[in-house]
Amino acid sequence: MWIRYSPPRACYSVETDKEMHAVVDALLADDAFFVVVTDGDTWIETSLLRPGEDPVLAEGQVANVVSWSGHHDKVVTYAEKSPVKGV
């Protein structure tokens, strides 16, 4: 079974009815968000994240975060981590 939002590639596979209900409940409550990662025009992956989590991206990748309410929608781009100073 697949749970799907309207943005392209915003879909998530579930194995059971119980999992489907848990994922849908989390999405509707904004306790989970779709994250679609691309590199240019190439789709990389779709996953779910919880509030406060950020996607892990490689150089050149962009993550489109889509929430049910729209209040948490954002675009996240790759940012090179700065070296730790004083170590």
Sequence and secondary structure as in RCSB ss.txt:
>XXXX:A:sequence
MWIRYSPPRACYSVETDKEMHAVVDALLADDAFFVVVTDGDTWIETSLLRPGEDPVLAEGQVANVVSWSGHHDKV
VTYAEKSPVKGV
>XXXX:A:secstr
 EEE SSTT EEE SSHHHHHHHHHHHHTTSSEEEEEEETTEEEEEEEE TT      TTEEEEEE SSSTT EE
EE       TT 
